[in-house]
């Protein structure tokens, strides 16, 4: 039996959540059933927030073939000569028009159409990837699967440019109420539910029962799309209530350029918060630091990132601040408490920090939840059901 041909389209292979999402899926898919290729959109090492393309070699090791979009265009589309480009530049400056039209976008669209036709399904690792590759060129492949890895609450115009009346196939971890809000502008689509999933390897990070000063950790890429304000204010309130605690923030990004350092100054928290930068291994960091508790984000009570899954596998308890609450009930609340009320968020955190036994109990329950509901070995069948059609 011939293999189904699957293509994943990604911006890059840096060590971030969207890239981890693709890697976990490609690792779990049966290589006897599927030929998996990757289309790398950006130039290699284009994102200077990261030292390297972390998942590039591991993806090759899975047996996947990786193509680069820039290289495909360079070898498939005849380029204007340097002389003609120079003439165009002069004409545009003098006359606001060019002399030689290479019809590049039309040629790129044709090139991509021919490429995508070779595959049973073309998976796009995010709304932005589909936007950059397809919408910008007026392309609407019938075999496209668009994986939603961000939300409108992070940017109201993320679907700008999408023709809302066309048919789309979406894959996401949004549950029903969240999905209705997310895709409210779209009139014709099919959705497959696929929660964030990974290869589950439980471990014990442990707690430091002798340390006097409590330590809370946060793992998140530093970005305007991922505000830290609630955590800073919560820390301030804990300190004012006499809790001796410090906060360590791990993630790529510049806290000064993003204004986080300035926030700490006017909240008088500079000596209580440390930005520790990106770490390659969350489990190793947890084992070394032995945090008392982790603060993390949720969206409509759902865990909003791979870091949350990795942390829970180490049985380190998490308390969530919800950045997109629809005030709907969810069974996950019994295990992962999520808040939009700062007073309640602080009170619950303080209660957990007062009891090492309670911290251990909550951490163990959260670990079991991830093993039950976020195992890629269990959930890959949800995606394979699409590929079988």
N, C-alpha and C positions, 0 to 999 in steps of 0.2 A: 504494500500500500504506500502510495506517495505521501510525502510529508506536506502538511499545510505550511504555506509560506507566510511568515509573520514579520512585519517591519515595525520597529519602534523608532519614532522621530524624537530626538532629544536636543536640547541646547548644548549640553556638555556632560561631563562625567565628574564634576566636583562633588565633594562629600556633603551634600545637602539632601533634604527630604525627598524632593522630586526625583533625584537621581537614584536615591536608595530605593524608591518605589519601583522603578524600572528594573533595577538589578535583582531585587527580591523576586519579582515575577519571572524574569528570564531564568533565574536559577531554579525556580520551582517547576517550570514547564518541562514536560517530557520531551527530551531531545530526539527520541525515537518517533515522535508524532509531528514535531514542529521544526522547521528550519527558521531560525531567528536571526534576523539582520538588524543592524542599528544604523540610522542616519544621523550623523553628528552635524548639527546646523552651524554652530559658531566655529571660528578658528580655534585651534587648540591653545589652551591656557590664556584665553581672552579675558577671563574674569580675574582681575588682579586681587580680589578679596581672598583668593585661594592659592595655595602654593603649587598645587598640581591637580591633574584630573584623576582623582582618587579611584574611581570605579572603572577606568579605562582598561587596565590590564586584567583585573578580575573578570570583566565582561568578556574579554578575549579568551580567558581561561575557561569560560563556560562553553566555548566553541562557537560563539557568535561572530559574525563578520561585521566589521564596522566600516562604513563609508562616510566620507566628509562631503558636505553639500558644496562648499566652495570649490573643492577639487573636481567634483562632478561637473559643475558649471564651467570650470576652466577648460576641461578636456572635451566637453560636449558642445560648447557654444563658441563660435568664432568671435574673437575679440577684436575691437577696433585697434588699429595700430597706434603706437605712441604719437605719431605725427598727426593722425586724425583727431586723437583725444586733445592734443594741444590746440589744433585749429578750433575745435568745439569750445574749448575753454575761452579762447580769445573772442570768438563770435558771441558767446553767451554774455561775456563782459561788455562788449561794445554794442551788441544789437539785441540782447536779451533772448536770443534763440541760437540753436546749434545748426551746423551745416550737415553733419553726418549722423544719421539716426540708426543706431544698431538694433532697435526694437528689442532691447534686452529682456524686459519683463515678459513680453510675449514668448520669447524663446525659452525663458526659464519655466514659464507655465507649461509649455509643451514638453519640456524635458522632464518635469516632475510628473506630469500625467502619464508619460510612458513608463517612468520608474514605478509609480504606484500601481499601475495595471499588472505588474508582475506578481503582486502579492494578494493573498486572500483577504488579509486585513492589515490596515495601516494604523498603528496606535500612536497618538500624539500625547506626549507626557506633559500636559498642561494646556490651559486656555491660551496662554501667551505663545506657546510653540505653534499651535494651529493658526493663530493670528499671524505670526511672523512668516510662516511658510506658505499658507494657503490663502488666507483672506487678502493679504497684501498683493497677491498675484491673481485674484479673482478665480481661485480654484476651489472646487467643492467635490472632493472624491467621494464616491458612493460607498467605498469600503473603509471609510474613516471611523475610528473609535477615538473620541476625545475624552481623555481622562482629566477630570476636574480636581486640581490639587491646591487651589486657592478658593477664596470666596468673595462675593460682592462686598462684604463688609470690609474687606481689605483694600478695595478700590472700586468705586461705583461704575467705572467705565471699562472694566475688564472685558466686557462683551461688546464694546464699541466696534462697529464694523461688521459684526455678525448680522446676516440677513435672518431675522427672527422667524420668517415664514418658511424657510427651507427646512428640510428634514435633517436631523442630526442624531447620531448615536453617542450617548454620554455614558461614562463609567465614573462612579464616585462613591465616597463613603457617606454621603448625605442620606439621612433617613427621611421619611416621607415629608414631614412638615418643613424641614430645612430645605429639601429639594424644591418644594413648591415656591418658597421664597427665592431660592437661587435662580431658578429657571422661569420665573413668572412672566418674563417678556417673550418667551418662546412658545410657539403655537403647535409645533409638530416635532416630536422627538421620542426616542426610546431611551430608557435609562436602566442600567444594570448596577445594582448595589454591590460594592466591593470595599469592605472596610480596610483601613491600613493594616497590612499584614507583613509578617516577617518570619524567618526561621527562628523558632522559639527555643532558646537555650537558657533555662532558668539558672540563676546563680544566687549567691548570698553576698550582698555588699557589706552587711553588718553595721552595727551601731557602736559608737564610742561611749560606753557607760561611765567613763571616768572624766570626760571633758566637762569643764564647768560652763564655758561659753558655748551657747547653742549656735549651730551653723545651718542656714537654709541655702539651698542651691537653686539656680535657674539655668536651664539649658535651652538657648534659643539664638538663632541668627539675629544679630543686631540690625534692626531695620525700622523705618517709619511704619511699616505694615504690621509690626509686632511691638506695640507700645509696652513700656515697662512701668508707666506711671502708677498703676494700681499697686504694684509690688513695692515701689518706693514709699508710697503713702502708708501701706500696711506695715512696713518695717518701722516707719516713724511712730506709728501708734503703738506697736509692740514695745518699742524702747521707752516711750512715755509711760507705759503701764508697768515698767520695771523689769521687762524680760531682757536678759543679757544675750543678745543675738547679733550675728553678722550675716551678710548676704554675699554670696559669691556667684557671679554671672559668667557663664561660659558660652561662647559663640563668636563666629567671625563677624567683623565689622568694627568701625571706629566710633567709640562712645563719645569722643569729643566732637567729631563732625556731625553726629546725629543729635547732639544736644543733651545726651544723658548725663554727662559729667556736670554740665551747668545745672541741671535739675538737682543733682545731689548737693551742689553748693548752696542753693537757696533753701533746701530742706535741711541743711546742716547734717548731712548723712555721709559726707565724703570719707570719713574714717571708718564707716561701717559697711561700705560696699566696695567690692573688688571686682574689676573686669579682668577675667583670666584668659580671654581669647579662645580660639578654637581648639578643641581636643579631638584627636582621631578616635579615641576609645572612651565612650561613656562608661561602660562597665569598669574599666581599669581606674577611671577617675573616681567613681563611686566607692570602689574598694579602698582607694588611697585616702580619700577625704572623709569617708564615713559620715555623710550628712545626716542630720537629725530628720530633715524633711525637705521636700522639693516643692517649689511653686511652679505651676505650669498653666498653659492656656487651654481653653476649650472653646468650641463653637457649638452653640445650642446643646451643651452638656456632653458633646462628643470629644474625645481626645484629639488634639489638633497637631499631631506631629510624631515622627518616629522616635524622637527622644523620649517621649512619654512611655512608649512601649518598652524601650530598652531599660529605662529606669525602673518600671514596674517589674520587669523580669528579675531584677535584683532585689525585689521586695523592699524597696525604699518608698515610704509613703508619700503620696502627692496630694496637694490641695489645689484646686483649679479655679482660675478666674475666667469667667465666660465673656468673650468679646462679641458674641452674637446671639444673645438669648432670645428665644421665641416664647419663653415661659411655658414650654410643653413638658410633660412628664417623660422620664426615660428610666428604664430599669438600671442603667449604669450608675444612677445617682446613689444607689444603695452601696456602691463600692467606691466610686470616685465622686467626692462631694465637689460641686461646682457652685460658684457664687457670683452675684452681681451687686450684692450689698457689702460694702467695705467693712462695716461694723461686724457683720456675721462672719465674714472671711477672716478677720483678725481674731475673733472670739474662738472660732473653730481651730485655727492654727495654734492659738495659745493653749487650748485644751489638749491638743495632741502633744505639744511640746512638754506638757507637764507630766506625761506618763510614758516611759520607755516601753512598758508593756502594751499600751494602746498603740503606739507607733508600730511595734512589731506585728500586732494583730491586723491593723489596717494594711500594712505593707504586704502581708501574706495573702490577704483577700484580693488585693489588686494584682498580685502576681498570678493567682489562679484565674482571674478574669481574663488576663492577656492570653494565657495558655489555652483557654476555652474558646475565645472569640476572635483572636487576632493571629492565629497560626496560619502561615501561608500554605502549609501542607493541607490544611483543611479547607481554606478559602479559594485556592487556585481553581477549583472546579467551577466556581461562579464565572470566571473568565473563559474557561475552556468550553462552557456551555454556549457562549457566543461563537467561538471559533468552530464549533461543530456544525453550525448552520451553513 
